[in-house]
Structures are given as structure tokens and as C-alpha cells.
Amino acid sequence: MLRVENLTFAYNKTPVLEDISFGLEAGKHLAVMGESGGGKSTLLRLIYGLLHLEEGSVHWGEKKVLGPRFQLVPGEENMKYLSQEFDLMPFTTVKENVSQFLSVFYPEELEKRTSELLAMTEMEAFADTKVKTLSVGQKQRVALARAIAQKPELLLLDEPFSHIDNFQKNTLRRNLFDYLRQEGITCITATHDAMDVLPYADRILVIRDRKIIADRPVQELYDQPRSLYVASLFGEASLVPIDILKSYADTKRRIIVYAHEFKVSPNSGIPTVVERSYPMGSHYLVKGWSEGESIYFHSPEAIEQGKRVYLNVSLGTINKRLRQ
């Protein structure tokens, strides 16, 4: 069980995090989201013990994380932290990097474990390649394999797939997060990418302006984001007045609607003038204007600039957002 209590941190008197508190049960996966420079990486470094904590506390089970002023080698032994710098040994091979922290007293187990990790990260073909010759994405995959080699109790991942090619990213996500769940390894992932989160995390913690603004189960937060900022972490969304969506509605409230939740109609709904259609492969993302505000919606086909269309939202979606 991880407990973070009243954590506040500043770099050279510049506040980065303020009064951060949350818990995480063993074996669960927490995603931390928010804008760049918002404190996500700092939070992971504080939990791991790489930064000294002036205010607040971090506990893993009954043990308090003390930080670099109290540790000869900073970092908690039952945790692993994968930073964006990777921290690999460039002049040794991929295999040697992955097996660095495994016991040499059991060579068969070492060889088997190393092979498993290389297979998981799809780096078998590069086992004997020196790390310095790899691409950035390949180095990130080696760093991932090394981070889980010893099966840590808590794994801290900072943008773990940011440099990996899209065609490999989905497979690697599934391999890694399925493995962590099977092994009961607790995980915190700091990320900008909703696809690192939606299929795999149990909870999402959103940090903005140094504070936690949301901490809820993944599907619950997606369905009821409560702010346009939170909704934007998952994709394009718009704020729409209820009385425009449903003329009989006796309220001036505005609700958040994701782009895919709009349905285009030729003659009734929210009047919208199209500005541009962006091809997305299976559909188009369309930007339009309604009552002087931008609005984004999906369409199965491109819509010409300047055309007037009408947008509708299902009653189920409206009711779901009104409950938040």
C-alpha cells in the first residue's frame, strides 16, 4: 500500500506540487495525467526517494521513504523508477543491460529471465547489440525490460512509451501492463497519452496548477469529466448549453460533449458552420462554429468549408453529464 500525505515541493522556491495526498492499493495501476511541467515527473521522483521532501510524507507499506539526504544510494530498493533519461550502460550489450541486476549465481534462471524480458519488449534480435548504437525508441524498450527484471513491488513509469514507434507501441503496452497485473506489481504511470490509460489503469489522478483536481476510477472520470480540461486529456471535446441541445430544458447549464458523441443532422439540432475537416482514417474530425464558439465533432465523411449542419447529442449522454 502506497500512502502519499500532504506532499508539497518546490524547486528553488518555485512551487511545483501543493498538498498532494492519495493512496494506492497493492497490485493496482494509477495513471497520473496533466500538462507538461505540471509536476508528474517530480511526483514520481519524490515517491522513489530521489528528491528530498520538505513537507509531507511518502510511505510504502510501513516503511517511510526518506530521500537522498538519508540514503547512501538514493531510491527505494523495493521500487523501480523508469525515467525519461533511461540511465542505461551504453558500452555494453542489450542483454547485459537487462540482466544487470539479476543474480549471476543462478545462470540458467538468469538466461531464462533475460530471454523472457527481451521477448516481452521485442528486443531479442538486438540481444548482442551495444546499447550506444540503438535508436532512442529501442533504448526505451531496453530500459523497460531492465526496470521489471527484478519484479519490483512498485513500478514508477515516466512517459514509458514516448519514443516507441506506433506500430510497436500497442503490443508493448499490452505485454507490459498485462504482465504487471498478472504478477501483482503496483504501477504508477505518468503520461500524456490516453491510450496508456484507458485500457489499463484502474484510476486516474489529474494534476493542474500544482494540485490534484481529479482522482477517480478511469471509466467514471471519462464518462463524467467535470471540466473541459479533464475531458481534453482523452480527446477533443466541447462545452454545449443544455437549452440549445434540448429546447425544452429549463436550465442554462453547459455540459461537456466528446467529438464522437455528436451526431450530424441535415435539419435539426445545434446550428454549426463548418470551418475544416481533418481526415482521421476511419472518420473525419470536423471543426465548426456555433454561436461564436468552436465545436468539434466526428463525421463519416468530409464536410465542405462554410456548410451549415446541425448537431445532436443522445439523451443518455445528456443525462450522464447532468449527473456529474
N, C-alpha and C positions, 0 to 999 in steps of 0.2 A: 504494500500500500504506500503510495506517494502522497505526502502532505506538504503543500506549499501554503505558508501562512503569512499574510501581511507583508509580502515582499515588496520592497521599494529599492530602486537602484538608479544611480546617476553616473555618467562619465564626466569627470571634471566639472562637477556641479550642474551639469545639464541633465535634467530628469529624463529617464528612459522608461521606467516602469514605476507605477504607483499603486501600492496597496493591493497587490495581486495575491489572491487566495483561491485555491482549488484542491481537490483530492482526486486520486486516480486509483481504482482498484487493480490488484494484480491481474495480469493477463488481458487487460483492456487496452484499447487503442484510442488515444486522444490526438486530434488534429488541432494545430494552432495556426490560425489564419489572421491576416491583416496586411496592411500596406508595407512596402519596403521601408526600412528604418524605424519600424514600429515597435521593435523590442523582441521579436520572435527568437532570433538567434541569441540575444542576450539572456533570455529566459532559459534556454537550453543550457547555456554555459554556466549559469548560476546553479541550475539543478545538478549538473555534473560536478560542480565544485571547481571550475576554472577561474571564477571571479569571486572576490571577497564580498560577502553580503553584510552591509552595514545595518540594514533594518529588515526584520522578518526572519523566517527560518524555513529550511527545507529538510524534511525527514523522509528517508526510505525505510519503511518498517519502523523499528525502534531506534535506528541509527540516524543521527543528525549529520547532515552534510556540512563540513567545516570550512572548505575553501582553501585556497593556496597558502594562506598565512599559517595554516596548521598542518599542512601535508607536505612531506618532502617531495613527493611526486603528485602534482595536482590531478584530480579526477578520482571518482569513486570506483573501487575495484569490482563491484557487482553491477556496474553500469558500463555502457559503451556509447560514445558520442561520435557521430559521423558529421564532421564539419564540412563547410564548403571548400576547405583547403585540402582535404583528403589525407594529408600527413602520411604519405607513402615513402618507401625506400626506393629512390629512382634507379639505383645502380644494381638492384637485384631483380630476380625474375618475378613474374606474376605469382607463380606457385610459392616462392619463398616469402613473398609479402603476405599471402593469405594464410600460410602456416606459421607465421612468425610467433604467435602466442600459444601455439599448440605444443603439447609435451613431446619431446624427442625420445622419451623413454619408451614410448609405445609406437614404433614406426609404422606398423600396419594400420593402427587406428588413425594415425596422423595422415597417412596416404589416403585412406578411405574418406576421412572428413574433408581433406583438401579437395579431392575429386568431386565430392557432393557440392561443395561451395562453388567450385568452378562451373559445374553443370547448372546450378541454380542461376548464376549470373551470366551464363552462356559465354564463358571465357576459356573453355577447355582448349581451344585452338591456340591460345596465347600463353599457355602454361609456362613455357620456357622462354618467353619474350621478356626482355628487360623493360621495366616499367617506364623508364625515361623515353622510350620510343613509342609509347601508346598515345592515342588521342585522349582528349580531356574526358570524353564520354566513357572510354574504356577504363581510364583511371578511376572514374567514379564507380564503375561496376566492381573493380578490384577492392576499392575502399569499402563498399557494401559487404562484400564477401568476408573481408577481414573483420568488420565490425561485429558480425554474428558468429564468427568462428568458435568462440568460447561459450556460446549460448548465454549471453548476459541476462540478468534478471530484468533490467530496464534498458531499452534501446532508445537513444535520442537521435533523431534524423533531421538534419537541416537541409531542406530542399534536396532530397536524396536522388531525384531523377532529372534535375535541371539541365544536365549536359548530355543526356542519353537520347539517341535517335528515336523518333516517334514510333517507328516500326518495331523497335525492341522494348519500348517503354511499357506497353500494356502487358506483355508477357512477364517482364521483370517485376512489375507491381504485383501481379497475381502470385508469382513464385514467392516473392519475399513476404508479403502480408499473409498469405495462406500458411507459410512456414511458421511465422511468428505466432499465429493463432493456434496452430497445432501444438507448438512447443510451450504455449502459455507464457510467452515473453511479453511483458508490458512494453508499450511503444508510445512515444510522443513524436509526431511528425509536424515540423514547421514547413509550411508550403503556401504557394500562391495558386496552385493548380487544383481545381475542384475534383479532377479525376483521380488525384491522390487520396481524396477524402470520401466522396460519396459512396463508392462501393466497399470501402474497407474500414473506415473509422467508426467507433462507437459514439463518440462525442466530438463536438467542435467548440473550441474556445476562441473567440474573436477579440483581438486587442486593437484598440484605437485610442489615440490621444493618451497613451500610457496606461490606460485602464482596460479591464475586461468589460466589454459591452454585451457579450453574449456567451453563454456556456450551457449548451443543451444537446440532447441526442441529435444525431445527424439528420434523420428524416424530419424530425419535429422542427428543427431550425430551417430546413429547406422549405417545408410547407408553410411555415409562419415566421418569416424572417424579421418582421417588426421594423426594419428600416431598409431604405433603398441601398444603403452601403452594404449591409449584410447580404441582401439579395444579389448585389452585383458581384459578390465573391463566387457565385455559382453560374453567372451568365447575365446576358442583357435583360434588364427589367425596367419597368416604367411605373410611375405613380399616377393613378387614374381616379378622378372623383366618382363616387358611387352613383350620384344622381345623373351622371352622363351615361354610365353603363346601364342603369335601370331607372327610367324616368319616374317610376312610382316610388322610388326610395326616398324616404323622408330623412335625409342626412347629408351633410356636407363633407363627410369623411372621405379620405382618399385611401385606396388600397394599392398594394404592390401586385403587379401582374408580370410574370415572366413572358418573354417574347413568344415562347411556344404555346402559351395559354390563350393567345388571341386567335380568333377565327375571322377570316376576311369575308365580308358580305358585300354584295353589289349595291344594296339599297337601304340598309338599316343598321344602326349601331353608332359608334363614335366616329364622327366625320374626320377623316385623316387625309392629308395631301402628301403624296409620296415624294421623297427627296432622292433616295438612291436605293438600289437593290444590290446586295452583296452575295455572290454565289458561295454556298457552304457545302456543296457536294450533293447531299440528299434534299436540300431545300435552299431557300434564299432568306437571308436576314435583311429586312427592309426597314429603313429609317424614314419616318414620316413626321408630320407636324400636326398637332391638334390643339386648337385654342392657344396658340403661341408657345406650346411646349413640345419638345421632341418625344417621340414614342417609337419603340422598336417592336417589330413583330415578325413572325415567320410566314412565309408564303411558299406554296409548292412550285411557283413559277415567278420569274422576274416581273415586276410591275413598272411601267414606264414612268419617268420623272414627271411630276406635275399632275398625275392622275389622282382623282378623288375616290377613296374607298371608305368602307365602313368596317369597324372592328367590334366584335362581340366577345364576351367572356362568359363562360358557363356559370350557372347559378351555384353549382358545387364549389367552384373556385372562389366566388364572391363570399359565400358563407364561411369557407375555410379561413379566409383572410380577415373577415369580420370578427372571428372568434379570438384572434390573437391579442 
